[in-house]
Amino acid sequence: MLDYGGTIDTNGMHWAQVIRMAYEHLGIEVDEENFRQAYVHGERSLATRRIVEPHHNFWHVLRLKAEAQIGLLAERGLLQPEQTALANKIADWCYAYAQMGVNAARPVLKQLADARPLVLVTNFYGNIAAVLEDFHLTGFFPLVVESATAGVRKPDPEIFRLALKSAGCRPEEAVVVGDSFDKDIAPAASLGCQTVWLKKAGWTPTDAACDGTAGLIISDFGALGEILG
C-alpha cells in the first residue's frame, strides 16, 4: 500500500516545504508563521468547500490551494497588490516539481507493480483518478482507496482497514509505504501491517523524529525497488 502526496510525487518532501520553495523562487516574502497559517488555510479550504471537481488534475488543485493561501495573506496585508496574481505561477512551479518527482518514481512503481499488486491509499479530494491519469500512473494501481470517496481520512486506521478488506489481504501480509509517521506509519502499524517510512525533514515534530514503530526507514523512494521489487 502506497501513499500518494508527499511520497510518490515529491520523494518524501512535505508539500508545505515544496510550496514554500515556490514562494521563495517567486520572491513572495512571508514569515514562517504566516506561511504555515496560509498553508493550513488552503488545505482546509479544499477539504471543506468541495471546490475540487473530479476532472481536475493536480495543477488545478495547486492553483486552488494557492488562491486560498494568497487570499488570506492579502487580507492580512502581507502581499503587495500585484502579487495577488501569482496563483498560476505558484501552481506552475509546483506542478513542474511534481512532474519531476513522478517521472523519477514511475520506473520504481513499474518494478513494484510487476512484482506484487499495488494499492494506493491517499487523503485526496475526489479527483485522484484524474491526477493519476494526467501523470500516467493509472495502470500501476488496480485498487485505489481515496479519503473523499471512502468517507474516512488518515490518520484513522479505518482507511487502511478498508484497503485491506478490498484487497483481500491480511495486515501482516501488507507493506504500507508513506512519508508521514503520524498519518501513514503509526495507523498502519497499529493494525499489524509492515511499514516503510520515507523519512525526510518533516513538517511536524513527530515527522522529524525517529520512532521504533517504523519497520524500515528510507530516505529515497528509489530504495523501494531493492526492498520490495
C-alpha positions as CSV (number, residue, x, y, z in Angstrom):
1,M,0.0,0.0,0.0
2,L,1.4,3.3,-1.0
3,D,0.6,6.9,-0.1
4,Y,0.5,9.4,-2.9
5,G,1.1,13.0,-2.0
6,G,4.5,13.6,-0.5
7,T,5.5,10.0,-1.2
8,I,5.3,9.4,-4.9
9,D,5.2,12.9,-6.2
10,T,7.9,14.6,-4.0
11,N,10.1,11.7,-2.8
12,G,9.3,12.4,0.8
13,M,9.3,16.2,0.8
14,H,6.2,17.6,2.6
15,W,4.1,19.7,0.2
16,A,4.3,22.7,2.6
17,Q,8.0,22.7,2.0
18,V,7.6,22.5,-1.8
19,I,5.2,25.4,-1.8
20,R,7.5,27.3,0.5
21,M,10.2,26.8,-2.1
22,A,7.9,28.1,-4.8
23,Y,7.3,31.3,-2.8
24,E,11.0,31.8,-2.4
25,H,11.6,31.2,-6.1
26,L,8.9,33.8,-7.0
27,G,10.0,36.3,-4.4
28,I,7.0,36.1,-2.2
29,E,8.4,37.1,1.2
30,V,6.2,35.8,4.0
31,D,7.3,34.9,7.5
32,E,7.2,31.3,8.6
33,E,4.2,31.5,10.9
34,N,2.0,33.4,8.4
35,F,3.0,30.9,5.7
36,R,2.1,28.0,7.9
37,Q,-1.3,29.5,8.6
38,A,-1.8,30.3,4.9
39,Y,-0.9,26.7,4.0
40,V,-3.3,25.2,6.6
41,H,-6.0,27.6,5.4
42,G,-5.5,26.4,1.8
43,E,-5.7,22.7,2.8
44,R,-8.9,23.3,4.9
45,S,-10.5,25.4,2.1
46,L,-10.2,22.5,-0.3
47,A,-11.3,19.9,2.2
48,T,-14.4,21.8,3.4
49,R,-15.6,23.8,0.4
50,R,-15.7,20.9,-2.1
51,I,-14.3,23.1,-4.8
52,V,-12.1,20.4,-6.4
53,E,-14.0,18.6,-9.2
54,P,-13.4,15.0,-10.3
55,H,-11.9,16.1,-13.6
56,H,-9.3,18.4,-12.0
57,N,-5.7,17.4,-12.5
58,F,-3.0,18.3,-10.0
59,W,-2.3,21.7,-11.5
60,H,-5.9,22.7,-10.8
61,V,-5.6,21.5,-7.2
62,L,-2.4,23.5,-6.7
63,R,-4.0,26.6,-8.2
64,L,-6.9,26.4,-5.9
65,K,-4.6,26.0,-2.9
66,A,-2.5,28.9,-4.0
67,E,-5.6,31.1,-4.4
68,A,-6.7,30.4,-0.9
69,Q,-3.3,31.0,0.6
70,I,-2.8,34.3,-1.3
71,G,-6.3,35.4,-0.4
72,L,-5.5,35.0,3.3
73,L,-2.1,36.7,3.1
74,A,-3.6,39.6,1.1
75,E,-6.3,40.1,3.7
76,R,-3.6,40.4,6.3
77,G,-1.7,43.0,4.2
78,L,1.3,40.7,3.7
79,L,1.3,40.8,-0.1
80,Q,1.7,43.7,-2.5
81,P,-1.4,44.2,-4.7
82,E,0.4,42.9,-7.8
83,Q,1.4,39.7,-6.0
84,T,-2.2,38.5,-5.7
85,A,-2.0,37.4,-9.3
86,L,0.7,34.8,-8.6
87,A,-1.5,31.8,-8.1
88,N,-0.9,30.5,-11.6
89,K,2.9,30.9,-11.2
90,I,2.9,29.0,-7.9
91,A,0.8,26.2,-9.5
92,D,3.2,26.1,-12.5
93,W,6.3,25.8,-10.3
94,C,4.8,23.2,-8.0
95,Y,3.3,21.2,-10.9
96,A,6.7,21.0,-12.6
97,Y,8.2,19.9,-9.3
98,A,5.6,17.1,-9.0
99,Q,6.2,16.0,-12.6
100,M,9.9,15.6,-11.8
101,G,9.1,13.5,-8.7
102,V,6.6,11.3,-10.6
103,N,8.9,10.8,-13.5
104,A,11.6,9.6,-11.1
105,A,9.1,7.3,-9.2
106,R,7.5,5.8,-12.3
107,P,10.2,3.2,-13.1
108,V,10.2,2.1,-9.4
109,L,6.4,1.8,-9.5
110,K,6.6,-0.3,-12.6
111,Q,9.1,-2.6,-10.9
112,L,6.9,-2.9,-7.8
113,A,3.7,-3.4,-9.8
114,D,5.4,-6.2,-11.8
115,A,6.2,-8.0,-8.5
116,R,3.1,-7.5,-6.5
117,P,-0.4,-5.9,-6.5
118,L,-0.2,-2.2,-5.5
119,V,-2.9,-0.4,-3.6
120,L,-3.0,3.4,-3.3
121,V,-4.3,4.8,0.0
122,T,-4.5,8.6,-0.1
123,N,-6.1,11.6,1.5
124,F,-7.4,13.4,-1.6
125,Y,-10.2,15.5,-2.9
126,G,-12.2,13.1,-5.1
127,N,-10.0,13.6,-8.2
128,I,-7.2,11.2,-7.6
129,A,-8.2,9.3,-10.8
130,A,-7.7,12.4,-12.9
131,V,-4.3,13.1,-11.2
132,L,-3.1,9.5,-11.8
133,E,-4.3,9.7,-15.5
134,D,-2.5,13.0,-16.0
135,F,0.7,11.7,-14.6
136,H,0.4,8.3,-16.5
137,L,0.2,6.3,-13.3
138,T,-3.2,4.7,-13.6
139,G,-2.1,1.3,-14.7
140,F,0.0,0.7,-11.6
141,F,-2.8,0.7,-9.1
142,P,-5.7,-1.9,-9.6
143,L,-7.1,-0.6,-6.3
144,V,-7.3,3.0,-5.1
145,V,-8.7,4.0,-1.7
146,E,-9.3,7.8,-1.6
147,S,-10.4,9.6,1.5
148,A,-13.0,11.7,-0.3
149,T,-14.9,8.7,-1.6
150,A,-14.1,6.3,1.3
151,G,-15.5,8.7,3.8
152,V,-12.6,8.3,6.2
153,R,-9.2,10.1,6.3
154,K,-5.8,9.3,7.6
155,P,-4.7,9.0,10.3
156,D,-7.8,7.0,11.1
157,P,-6.7,3.3,10.7
158,E,-10.1,2.6,9.2
159,I,-8.9,3.7,5.8
160,F,-6.2,1.1,5.9
161,R,-8.6,-1.5,7.2
162,L,-10.9,-0.7,4.2
163,A,-8.0,-1.1,1.8
164,L,-7.0,-4.5,3.4
165,K,-10.6,-5.7,3.1
166,S,-10.9,-4.6,-0.5
167,A,-7.5,-6.2,-1.4
168,G,-8.4,-9.4,0.4
169,C,-5.2,-9.1,2.4
170,R,-4.3,-9.8,6.0
171,P,-2.4,-7.0,7.8
172,E,0.7,-9.0,8.3
173,E,0.9,-9.6,4.5
174,A,0.7,-5.8,3.7
175,V,3.5,-3.3,3.4
176,V,2.5,0.3,3.9
177,V,4.8,3.0,2.5
178,G,4.4,6.6,3.3
179,D,6.1,9.9,4.1
180,S,4.1,10.8,7.3
181,F,4.8,8.9,10.5
182,D,1.5,10.2,12.0
183,K,-0.8,9.6,9.0
184,D,0.8,6.5,7.4
185,I,3.2,4.6,9.6
186,A,1.5,4.8,13.1
187,P,-2.0,3.9,12.0
188,A,-0.9,1.1,9.6
189,A,1.4,-0.4,12.3
190,S,-1.5,-0.3,14.8
191,L,-3.3,-2.8,12.5
192,G,-0.3,-5.1,12.3
193,C,0.9,-4.0,8.8
194,Q,4.5,-3.9,7.9
195,T,5.7,-0.4,7.2
196,V,8.3,1.6,5.3
197,W,8.8,5.2,6.3
198,L,10.0,7.5,3.6
199,K,11.6,9.9,6.0
200,K,12.8,13.4,5.1
201,A,12.8,16.6,7.0
202,G,9.2,16.6,8.3
203,W,6.8,19.5,8.8
204,T,5.8,18.3,12.3
205,P,7.9,17.4,15.3
206,T,6.7,13.8,15.0
207,D,7.6,13.5,11.3
208,A,11.1,14.9,12.1
209,A,11.7,12.3,14.9
210,C,12.7,8.7,14.5
211,D,10.4,6.2,16.1
212,G,10.9,2.4,16.5
213,T,7.3,1.8,15.4
214,A,8.5,2.2,11.7
215,G,9.6,-1.2,10.4
216,L,12.0,0.2,7.9
217,I,13.2,3.8,7.3
218,I,14.4,5.0,3.9
219,S,15.4,8.4,2.5
220,D,14.7,7.9,-1.2
221,F,11.7,6.4,-3.0
222,G,14.0,4.5,-5.3
223,A,15.2,2.3,-2.5
224,L,11.8,0.5,-2.6
225,G,12.9,-1.2,-5.8
226,E,15.6,-3.1,-3.9
227,I,13.5,-3.7,-0.8
228,L,10.2,-4.7,-2.3
229,G,10.9,-5.3,-6.0
